Amino acid sequence: MDHIEEAVACALSPTADPALKQQATQYCEQVKASPDGWQSCLTLYIREPKSTPETRMFCLQVVEEVLMTRTNTLDETRLNYFRQTFMDYIQREFVNNGVDNTLSSEPSYLKNKFAHAVALLFRQTYMKSWTTFFSDMLSLITPLPQSTGKSNMKMVDLFLRILMSIDEEVVNTLISRTSSKEENTLNINIKDRMREQDVPTLANVWYELLAEYKDRSLDFAEMLLRIVGVYVAWIDISLIVNERFVTLIYSFLLTTSIRNAAADCLTDIIKKGMKPLDKLQLIGILGIVDVLQQLDISSDSEFREKIARLVNNLGLQLCQIWNDTNPQSNSNYPPTANPTAYTHISQLVPILLQFLRDEDNNVTEAVFGFLREILNIFKVIKKTTGSLPQEQKVLLRQILESIVMKMKYGEDMDWVCDSIGDDEMLDFLEMRRELKRFYDQIATLSASLTTTFLHSAVTSTLTTFVNEKATGSAGSSDWRDLELALYLLYLYGEAIKGVPQFAVGAPTVAPLTPLGECLFEMCKSGVSAYPHPSVSANFFEIACRYANFFEIRPDCIPEVLEAFVDARGLHHPISANRTRAWYLFWRFSKDLKLKLTPYLQTVLNSIQDVLTVEASLPGALNPGFDLSTFKDQVFETKTYLFEAVGLLISQECIPAQQQFEYLTVVVSPFLSEIQKIVAGSPSYRDLELVWTLHHRLMALGSIAKGFPDMLGNKKVAANAAATGAGPCSQIFKQVAEITLVALETLSRFEVIRSASRFTFGRLINCLGQDVQPYLPTLITGLLQECSVMELVEFLPFMGQVAHKFKATIMSILNGLFFPLVQKVFFFLNQVPNGTDEAMALVELRKSYLTFLMGLFSSELENVLITDLNGQHLGLILQSVLHYAQDLSDIPVSRMAFGILLKAVNSWGSQGDDGGGDGTGEKLEAPGFYQFMYEHILRITFEVPMKPNFDLQDGQSVLVLGEIAGLQKAIALKQGDTFLSYLSQVYLPSIHCPPELAQEYIQALQQLDAKQFKKYFQVRVSLLSSAGWIQKGVEQRGKADLTCR
């Protein structure tokens, strides 16, 4: 035992020699693992004089491990030894040395650990050798000779800890255990015996101890209430819910230091699982509502939260009873049960409303569950009766008022646009979101009630503001009231069903709806000028949400625009408000661009100073700083503002010359600045200049993004064909030229390549065919030093070019195609270094196949078979074939089969004799005929037969559909030649039975594409289960083509 003490001390010492410490730890583990180590530890734990607390804690850990995990090594003799040793120790430590009103000097953690060990022994012996466990323990609680009739406090302390440990080990279903079926059965049997034999006595002892310790030790009384709460879930409820016990518990609600525990105990009683009628009777007996109405809970927020949780659980139980006894769903209950449950709910609602309005958010949130269920009951009532009765409408109005009141910012809170890092604000906003869900539920239950309330709340608040402004005291309004009114107005658009209506009847002459009136009052009240950032922020959000309102009331647009362009919006002194306004102005402009044309000159003059770019980097850059990974969120948001300017300038109703003048004013400063930067040829040491250049290019691209698509918009294309490209195209050509200069000079910087690609992606729409001369230089510059992810983004750009220009881009695409493919293959053939690179290569694979698919969709597939690229067709087809067979990525496999289908449809009619499809319009695809028979046909049978092809997977079924379509396409293109090859060569070569081969040929020949897909899916399952086909495919090797 001395060695154990020394080893524990050394293992826990922070100053011990590491080698000795390791030896000590190993020795302690050996003691734990040894068959008789627990005996030494038990002896050491109870020894007098006592060892150190650390050593005794270790000893108890060893004892616990034996009682928990090595019970099979404990025979009856050893269990009796445990029992006798424990009882002797308890007698010595907690009884013989007992002194009235004192506790054991043992540290609490040691008492808890010992109590847990006793509970583990109880679990092993209660059903066999120690059936008198509780009577033995209770006999030690009896008053000591010197205690004048009081119980033994030391022993009570230990016994209560043992009871809590028994709950943890045997009873509590909320505690996760890895128990076997036998252990679960043992726990059930223990509970059954306790209920039958000992629980009535225990309940009586609990009552007597509560009555004693309410005056002697409130800590013990609190622990007793906790024990009652955990045990009441599975014992006879009448042992606790009786007049003397409930009266005693209620009395604790009046004692400040213990009333929280009493509230928790009552909550546990309410939550006890019972049949609906029994639970309803229990609630009637408890009479909790009457008790709560007598309590003064105003001064203690923690107690209010406890009571709120009690009310919430009581309400949930009542709502469940109401649902269970609802005659519409269950007629097995007495007709009085459902109304009685609702009566209890109605009595509880005033307390619910009180907690909903509570200043403490935790109290409010504690009753959300009850509130949710009440609204669900109202929903059932409405569904049953067709409409809500007046009684429920009154309650609904009260609930709505309480919810809205709680949505208001507290007196000690201030609004911030960006609440990240402010925990109090985040908690409030989360609560607001939950309250909004209730608001939406109420709006669904009664749209008219919600609308009436909204109209009253918003207009009265705005009227008060207007009146105060008229008297020169506009600032006296509380920003919280204005913010709440605007917030409600904003929410209304989500709460109501369908498209918001702003006018009754024809919009131009009809009166406004309540929502329309609220919006009109908001615009005309001047509330956006209120000197608090929350008000203007909500104002802009509302203007964007209900942008259609301004279609019928354009007279309100000037007030909104004025607010947008001054210090309330785009010039706001607070960065978060300002950047949000940039985005919202883009939305407002996009939705109402035609209505804003009369104000364009004023708007541009007002925001000219905002149309600048500020690019800054962190003060101290690390040597390995990567500019391409740096994000400038402020600038990224500002690009919306540049796009909005492009939207407004490019309206068709604005004369071309005037558009040119507006665009010149906006774009020229950027062109000049870019020219200066490029002339200086910044190096890697001039990252801020490079970053500034990137921003300016992105700004120009964003402006161009606002302009209409010359090729996609028929009206714009027709105007351009009739009148020429227009003066604005001259400016965009300058943008294209300066972008290429920047790219050629600084192509070594990824951010410049990225910005150039972005800008040209937008210039394609602005310039149409006029952009083509710039594309070879652009593409060459982008490909020179591109990364994998750049290539992933570049391939969709090329797809966009192909889609836009189709045949007219063929000559350019012809020269650029294979160098681009080589770049793709270069990266795909690399071994990824880490997860990020592996994911990037997966994305590149998808982009590559998407690009090829896009060429076929744009009717540009002949670029693969020109004199320049035709020699590489086999390589490209092999790459597609490879991905079609790779089942590690099913969506990619499906995409590859889709490309092969496109190829067959384009070139599948060709034979060795050339000539295309007979029209003379299609080029010969060199080697495709042989490739189709040797490889494409082969994999249409091989892939579905692979062991990892999952026929139960939805994506795999889609691949199967592509394969069936591919076979059908070959049959349509090649006709009898293909069918003869299948029947005479291929199917026999894979050992397909003649009768099945004949059936398959007939299906392929006679069924349409849709029918054949269904047939193919059914047959694949049969073919896959037949081992002969897999063996035949493996043995076949290269197909013999001589039978054509």
BELWO-V908391 format. One record per pair of residues at least 4 apart in sequence whose C-alpha atoms are under 6 Angstrom apart, sorted by the first residue. I is the first residue (numbers start at 0). J is the second residue. D is the distance in Angstrom with one decimal. If there is no record, write none. Layout:
((I/J/D) (I/J/D))
//
This chain:
((2/6/5.9) (4/54/5.8) (6/10/6.0) (6/23/4.6) (7/54/6.0) (8/12/6.0) (9/20/5.7) (10/20/4.9) (10/23/5.4) (10/24/5.4) (16/20/6.0) (29/33/5.9) (30/36/5.0) (31/61/5.5) (37/41/5.9) (37/61/5.8) (37/62/5.4) (40/58/4.6) (44/55/5.0) (59/63/6.0) (63/67/6.0) (63/116/5.6) (64/68/5.7) (65/69/4.7) (66/70/5.5) (73/77/5.6) (80/84/6.0) (81/85/6.0) (86/90/6.0) (88/92/5.8) (89/93/5.3) (90/94/4.9) (90/95/5.9) (91/95/5.2) (93/97/5.8) (93/153/5.4) (93/154/5.4) (99/146/5.5) (102/153/4.9) (103/153/5.8) (110/114/6.0) (114/160/5.8) (114/161/4.7) (115/164/5.3) (118/161/5.9) (118/164/5.8) (118/165/5.2) (121/125/5.3) (124/128/5.3) (124/129/5.2) (125/129/4.7) (125/130/4.8) (131/135/5.9) (133/137/6.0) (140/150/5.7) (140/151/5.1) (140/154/5.6) (140/155/6.0) (141/150/5.3) (142/148/5.3) (142/149/5.0) (142/150/4.2) (142/151/5.4) (154/158/6.0) (165/169/5.6) (166/170/4.7) (166/171/5.4) (167/171/5.4) (169/186/5.3) (178/182/5.7) (192/196/5.7) (193/197/4.9) (193/198/5.6) (194/198/5.0) (198/202/6.0) (204/208/6.0) (205/209/6.0) (208/212/5.9) (209/213/5.9) (209/220/5.4) (212/216/4.9) (212/220/5.5) (213/217/5.5) (213/220/5.8) (217/221/6.0) (221/260/5.8) (224/264/5.9) (227/231/5.7) (228/264/4.7) (228/267/5.1) (232/271/5.0) (236/240/5.9) (239/244/5.9) (240/245/5.8) (241/245/5.9) (242/246/5.9) (251/258/5.4) (251/261/6.0) (252/258/4.3) (254/258/5.6) (259/302/5.7) (266/309/4.9) (273/278/5.6) (274/278/6.0) (275/320/5.3) (296/303/5.8) (303/307/5.9) (304/362/4.5) (307/311/6.0) (307/365/5.8) (308/365/5.4) (310/314/5.9) (311/366/4.8) (311/369/5.1) (314/369/5.3) (315/369/5.3) (317/340/5.8) (321/325/5.8) (321/337/5.3) (321/340/5.6) (324/332/5.9) (324/337/5.3) (325/329/5.9) (325/337/5.9) (326/330/5.0) (354/363/5.4) (355/363/4.7) (356/401/5.7) (356/405/5.8) (381/385/5.2) (381/386/4.6) (381/387/5.0) (391/395/5.9) (406/431/5.8) (407/483/5.7) (408/479/5.9) (416/575/5.9) (439/494/4.6) (442/446/4.7) (442/449/5.4) (442/494/5.8) (446/450/6.0) (449/453/6.0) (453/457/5.9) (454/458/5.9) (454/513/5.9) (455/459/5.8) (457/484/5.0) (458/462/5.8) (467/472/5.0) (467/473/4.8) (468/472/5.4) (468/473/4.0) (478/482/5.9) (482/486/5.9) (482/534/5.4) (489/541/5.4) (501/511/5.6) (501/512/5.2) (501/515/4.3) (502/506/5.4) (502/509/5.9) (502/510/5.7) (502/511/4.1) (502/512/4.9) (503/509/5.5) (503/510/5.8) (503/511/6.0) (503/512/5.9) (504/509/5.5) (505/509/5.4) (506/551/5.7) (507/551/6.0) (511/515/5.0) (511/516/5.7) (520/524/5.6) (527/535/4.7) (542/546/5.7) (543/587/5.4) (549/553/4.8) (557/561/5.9) (562/567/5.6) (563/568/4.4) (563/569/5.8) (564/568/5.9) (564/569/5.4) (565/570/5.5) (566/570/4.4) (566/571/4.4) (567/571/5.2) (568/577/5.8) (568/580/5.3) (569/577/5.2) (569/580/5.6) (569/581/5.9) (571/577/4.9) (580/584/5.8) (581/640/5.2) (582/639/5.5) (584/588/6.0) (585/589/6.0) (585/639/5.7) (585/640/5.8) (585/643/4.7) (588/592/4.9) (592/647/6.0) (603/607/5.8) (614/691/5.1) (627/750/5.5) (638/701/5.8) (641/701/5.6) (641/702/5.0) (642/701/4.8) (642/702/4.6) (642/704/5.9) (642/705/4.7) (645/702/4.6) (645/705/4.1) (645/706/5.6) (646/705/4.2) (646/706/5.8) (648/658/5.7) (649/706/5.5) (658/662/6.0) (659/663/6.0) (659/726/5.8) (659/727/5.0) (662/666/5.9) (663/667/5.4) (677/741/5.9) (681/685/5.4) (686/690/6.0) (693/751/5.6) (693/754/5.8) (696/754/5.9) (697/754/5.6) (700/758/4.0) (700/761/5.8) (703/761/5.7) (704/761/5.2) (708/712/5.5) (708/764/4.3) (709/715/5.5) (709/716/5.0) (709/764/5.6) (709/765/6.0) (709/767/5.6) (710/716/5.7) (710/767/6.0) (713/717/6.0) (718/722/5.9) (719/723/4.7) (719/724/5.0) (724/728/6.0) (734/738/6.0) (739/743/6.0) (741/745/5.9) (742/746/4.8) (746/752/5.9) (751/755/6.0) (752/781/5.8) (762/766/5.8) (763/767/5.4) (766/770/5.5) (774/778/5.9) (785/789/5.7) (789/793/5.9) (791/843/5.0) (791/846/5.8) (798/850/5.6) (798/853/6.0) (801/805/5.2) (802/857/5.4) (804/808/5.6) (805/857/5.8) (808/812/6.0) (809/813/5.8) (812/816/5.6) (813/862/5.6) (824/828/5.9) (831/836/5.2) (831/837/5.1) (832/836/5.9) (843/847/6.0) (852/898/5.6) (853/857/6.0) (854/859/4.9) (854/860/5.3) (855/859/5.7) (855/860/4.8) (863/868/5.5) (863/869/5.8) (864/868/5.6) (864/869/3.8) (864/924/5.6) (865/869/5.1) (879/895/5.5) (882/892/5.5) (883/892/4.2) (883/895/4.9) (883/896/5.6) (884/942/6.0) (893/958/4.8) (900/965/5.1) (902/906/5.8) (903/907/4.2) (907/972/5.6) (908/916/5.9) (908/972/4.9) (908/973/5.9) (909/915/5.4) (910/928/5.9) (915/921/5.4) (915/922/6.0) (915/923/5.5) (927/931/5.9) (929/933/5.9) (930/934/5.5) (931/935/4.8) (932/936/5.5) (933/1038/6.0) (938/942/5.5) (939/962/5.7) (943/948/5.9) (944/1023/5.2) (960/1012/5.7) (963/1012/5.3) (969/973/5.8) (970/974/5.1) (970/977/6.0) (973/977/5.4) (975/979/5.8) (979/983/5.8) (980/984/5.2) (981/985/4.8) (981/986/5.6) (982/986/5.8) (986/991/5.3) (987/991/5.5) (988/1035/5.8) (989/1028/5.6) (989/1031/3.7) (989/1032/5.1) (990/1031/5.5) (1001/1005/5.8) (1002/1006/5.4) (1006/1010/5.6) (1006/1011/5.5) (1007/1011/6.0) (1011/1015/5.9) (1015/1019/6.0) (1019/1023/5.8) (1027/1031/5.9) (1031/1035/5.9))
//
